[in-house]
Amino acid sequence: MPTALITGILGQDGSYLAELLLGKGYRVAGIDRWTTTAAFERIQPLLDEIDLIQADLHDQEGLMELIENYRPDEVYNLAAQSFIPASWSQPVLTAEVNAVGVARLLEALRLIHPKARFFQASSSEMFGQVLEIPQRETTPFNPRTPYAVSKIFGHWLTVNYRQAHGLYAVSGILFNHESPRRGPEFVTRKITYGAARIKLGLASELRLGNLDSRRDWGFAGDYVEAMWRMLQTDTPEDFVIGSGDAHTVRELCEQAFGGLGLDYREFVVQDPRFYRPAEADILLADPAKARQKLGWQARVTFNELVQMMVDADLQRLAKEMD
């Protein structure tokens, strides 16, 4: 029975990855800082099947002890300060978690258990103000946010530890991936939840920022399979993981509201407070390498994803209203 260690297991990706690995017969250990009851919602059905550990990427000694105790076959680093607007107000915290945290984890592996296979969750936001469309593994980075800058550090450090220390360490450059488990502060859930509230008469408007940003959105459940496949190859390599299909925030609104028989233009208000100081206008993946070398491609379409999220939010709200 192989052992996998997942940082950030209480998050969207962590919960889907834990489900996938348990289904493949892994022993799964997960670490996360948060231990409130609400934080367990995503992995509640899995609590009896996983080892849940309170740990922190700020704690070098604790990470080394954790690696020593579990000696995992695979390590997936999904922990991050991942809310991009917060990176502007908390750039130092973002760097501590997303950049220095990766260094602490890689160093713990190098010193204690260098045979482990390591996955780093990199981000399409690293491409920023893009220098080519679509973006592939060779596209230069041009970050536009403190979040993206912090992710570039973690990405290149992973490459460095692979090249300099011989670790099996890879980065998946993940384009936007969503699900009903996405936090309500992210624009996709903000839209689907807001549309559901309006449909049920619980709200009359939804305030958003830039509606013309284009993103490559996919389903998180598909993307965690790509993470796993990356660690099963003979040679460690980095991969762009995305759907290859981009849509605007406006299209997302149209799909979410339209699926409920509503016209988003009657309810969505653009609010300057939600504009970012700098914006990446279009992020669009070229997932050809993942398709050719991993046999992976996104299965859930954009329209299916949005409908899945709207339906889940309607069900949540209906239960709250009972």
N, C-alpha and C positions, 0 to 999 in steps of 0.2 A: 504493500500500500504506500504510494508516494505521498509525501507531505508537502503541502503548499502553505505559505505564509502570505497573507494579504494585509497590507496597510490600508486604512480607510475602508474597512469592511462594512461599516454602517452606512456608507454612501450608496448612491444609485449603482455605480459600476461594481462596487464591492459585493453588493447583495446578489446581483446577477452572476458574477463570477463565482461566488461561493456555491450557488445552485448548480452551475455547470460542472464545477470540479467535484462536488459531492456525487453528482450523477455519473461521473467517470471513476468513482472509487477512491478518490483522494481523502486523506486526512487533512482537514482544513483548520488552520489556526488564523485568527484575525485580530488585528490590533486597531484600536481607535482611542482617541482621547476622551470622547464623550460617553457618559454612562447614565444619562437621564433616561427615564422610561420612554419618552417620546422618540428618542434617538434609535430605539430598537425596532421601530415599526417595520422597516424594510426587511429585517432578517428574523422577525419574530418566529416564523415557522421553522427556522433553521437552528434555533438556540440549543436544542438538545443534540444537534449533530456536529457542532463546531466548538473549537476552543476559543473563547472570546477573552482577549487579554487587554488590560488597560496599560497602554504604553504611549510614548511620545517621541516624535522625531527630533525633539530638542535634547533628548537624553542619550548621549553616546554610550555611556556605561550600561544603561538599561537595554539598549538595542543589542549590544554585544552579548549580554547575558541571555537575551531572548534567542539569538541565533545559536548560541552554545546549547541551550536547552532543547531546541527543536531540530536543529541541523536540517533545515528544509531542503527538499529537492528543488523547489521553485519558489521564488519570491516575486510578488507583484506589488509594486509601489504605486498605489492609487491615492494615497493621502495627499491632500493639497489644500491650499487656500484657493478655491477654484471660482469664486464669484468675482468676475473681472472688475465691476465697478468698485468693489471694496479694495482692490489693489491700488487705486488712486488715493484713497483715504488712509490705507494701511500698507504702504510700500515696504516698510521694514519687516513687518510680520510676514507679508507675502514672500519676501526673499528668504526669511528664516526657514519657513516651511518648505517652499517649493524648490529652493536652491540648496541652502545649507543642509536641510533635512536629507536630501538625496546624497550629499557627500557623507553624512554620518552613516547612512545605511550601507552605502557601497564600501565604506572603510570597515564597517563591522564585518561585512562578508569577506573582504580581502584578508582581514586578520584572523577570523574565526573559522569561516567555512567557504573557501574560495571555489569549491566545486558546485555550489548552488547556481541555478540559472536565474537570472534577474531580469525583470521586465520593468521599464520606466514608462509611465504614462506621459508622453509629450503631447503638445497641443498644436493644432493648426493655427492658433493665434500667433505662433512664432513667425509665420509668414507675413503677418501684418499688412502693411501697404504693399501688396504683392508685386513681385517683379516679373512674374509670368502667370498665365492662366491656361490650363489648370496647374495646380501645385503638385509636384512630385518630390521624390526623395532628394533630388539634386537641386531643387529650387532654393536660392539663397533666402536666409531669414532677414526680415526687415520689421522688427517689432514696433507696435504702436501703444502698448500698455505696460505698466510695471509687471503685471501678471505674465505677459509674453516674455519679457526680459528674464524673469525668474525661471521660467520654463526652459529657456535656451541654456541657462547655466546647467540645469539638471540634465538636459539632453546631451550637451557636449561632454559633461563629466562622465556620463554613462559610456559614451564613445571612448573617452580617454582611458577609463578603467578596463575596457575591453582590449584596447590596443597596447596599453602600457603594462597591465598586470595579468592579461590573459584570462580575465573573467568572461564567462558566458553572460554578457550584459547587452540588452537590446532596448531600443526605444520604439514605441509605436506612436507615430505622429497622428493623433486621433482628431478627426474632424468632429463637428458638433454631433453629439449623440444624446438622444432624449428618451423618455419613457414616462409612464404614469408615476414612477418613483422619483422623478426629477423634483428638486426643491422648488417651492412656490416663488422664490425670489428670481428664478431664471426666466427669461422672456417667454420661452415656449410654454411652461406651466402657468406663468402669469396670464398668458393669452387664453389657454384652454380652460383654466379655472375661472377666469373673468367671464368668458363666454357662457360657461355653465351657470354662473351666478346670475348673469343677466337673463338667461333663458328661464330660470326659476323665480325671477322677480326679486332677487336678493340684492341687485345692484342695477344702476341705470347707465353707467359709463365705465370705460376702461382707459386709463391714461398710460401712454407709451411714449417712447422716444423716437428714434429714427426708424421709419418704416421701410426705407429703401435699402438697408443693409442686406446683402445676399450671403446666405450660408448654406453649406452642404450638411443637411440634417439627416441622421439615420437613427436606427433603434439600438439602444444600449445593449439589449440582449444579443444582437448580432455582433457587436463590437467586442464583447468579452470573449467570444469564440476566436476572434482574430488574435487576441492577446495570448490565449492558450496555444494556438497553432504556431505562433512565433517562437515559443519556447520548445517546440518539438522538432525543430529543424536541426540538421547536423552542424550547420555553420551559423553563428549569430550574425544577424543583419537587422537593420532598421527598415521599417515599412511605413508608408502612408496608408492610413485606414480611413476610408470614406466611401460614400455612395457614388460619387461622380455626377451628382445632380444637385444644382443649387436653386434656392428659392429666396424671395425677399420676405422680410417680416410682414409686409403687406399681404403677400400671398398666404402666409400662415394664418393671418387674421381672417382672410376671405374663406379659407378652408374650414377653420374652426367654427366661425359663426355660421357659415353657409350650411355646414352639417347639421346645424340646429334650426335651420329655416330662418336665419337672421341675416341682415345686411350689416356688415361690420362698420360701414361708413356712418351708420346712425348712432353708433355707440363708442367708437374709438376716438379718443382725443389725443393729439400730439402735444406733449408737455416738455418744454425746454429743460426741465429739471432732470429728465431721464436721458438726455444726450450725453455721450461720453466726451471728455476733452479731446480725444483723438479716436478715430474709428477706422477699422479695417473694412473697406467697402465690399469686397467680394472674396470669399474663401471657397474654393472649389477643388476637390481632390481628383487626382489621377491615380486610381487604385490598381493600375495595370500590374505592377510588381506583385502585390498581394494576391491578385487573381492568378497570376502565372506560377508563383513560387509557393504559395500557401494553399491554393485552391479555395480561396475565400472571396466572397462577395456579399454585399448587403442584400438581404432578402426582403425586409419590410420596406415598402415604398413610403414616400413622403405623405401621401394622402392617407394611407393605412395608419401611419404613425400618429398623425394629428387626430384622426377619428378615435384611435385607441385611447389617447390621452383625454379627449373630450368625454368619451363614454365613462372612463374611470372617475373623472371629476364629477360628473353627474351622479354617479352612484355614491360617491363620498358625501356629497351635499345632501342627497336624498336621505341617507342614513342619519345625518346630523339633524335633519328637519323632523324626523320621526319622533 
